[in-house]
Amino acid sequence: MRANVRIMLKSGVLDPQGKAIGNALAGLGFEGVGEVRQGKLIVLDLAETDAAKARESVDAMCRRLLANTVIESYSIDLEG
């Protein structure tokens, strides 16, 4: 089973890297781009075949290591 974990800064948390990307896009002539937020995608290949157990395990990974839950939110998508 594969887990895709998307991690983003929570709304209201400043995103300097997103701001830099937005400025670079404007500098390259791309118009009409509003706010840019930058995040992370972590792909995990899991041996677990039970979706509920896999989600529970990945959720624990996110809370303990992958995401800083004070300033970041995360979502988990399971495949296979």
C-alpha positions in Angstrom: 0.0 0.0 0.0 1.2 3.5 -0.7 0.4 6.6 1.4 0.7 10.1 0.0 1.1 12.7 2.8 0.5 16.3 1.9 1.8 18.8 4.5 1.0 22.5 4.3 1.5 25.5 6.6 -1.8 26.3 8.4 -3.6 29.4 7.2 -2.4 32.5 9.0 1.2 31.1 9.2 3.6 33.2 7.1 5.0 31.3 4.1 8.3 33.1 3.1 9.1 30.3 0.6 5.7 30.6 -1.1 6.1 34.4 -1.2 9.5 34.0 -2.9 8.0 31.6 -5.5 5.2 34.1 -6.1 7.7 36.9 -6.6 9.8 34.8 -9.0 6.8 33.9 -11.1 5.9 37.5 -11.4 9.5 38.4 -12.3 9.3 35.8 -15.1 6.2 37.5 -16.5 3.5 35.1 -15.2 0.4 37.3 -14.6 -2.7 36.6 -12.6 -1.0 34.4 -9.9 -2.4 35.3 -6.4 -1.1 34.0 -3.1 1.3 31.1 -3.4 1.6 28.5 -0.6 4.4 26.0 -0.6 4.1 22.5 1.0 5.6 19.0 1.0 4.6 15.7 -0.4 5.9 12.6 1.3 5.3 9.2 -0.4 5.5 6.1 1.8 5.4 2.5 0.6 3.8 0.4 3.4 3.8 -3.3 4.0 0.4 -3.0 5.7 -2.6 -4.1 3.5 -5.4 -3.1 5.9 -6.4 0.5 5.0 -7.6 1.4 8.5 -4.4 0.2 10.1 -2.3 1.9 7.5 -4.1 5.2 8.0 -3.7 4.9 11.7 0.0 4.2 11.4 0.7 7.1 9.0 -1.4 9.4 11.1 0.9 8.5 14.1 4.0 9.1 11.9 2.7 12.6 11.0 1.9 13.5 14.6 5.3 12.3 15.9 7.7 13.2 13.1 6.5 14.2 9.6 4.5 17.3 10.4 4.9 20.1 13.0 1.2 20.1 14.0 1.6 23.5 15.7 2.0 25.3 12.4 1.3 22.6 9.7 -1.7 20.6 8.7 -1.6 17.3 6.8 -3.8 15.0 4.7 -3.3 11.3 4.0 -4.3 9.6 0.7 -4.0 5.8 0.5 -3.5 3.9 -2.7 -3.7 0.2 -3.3 
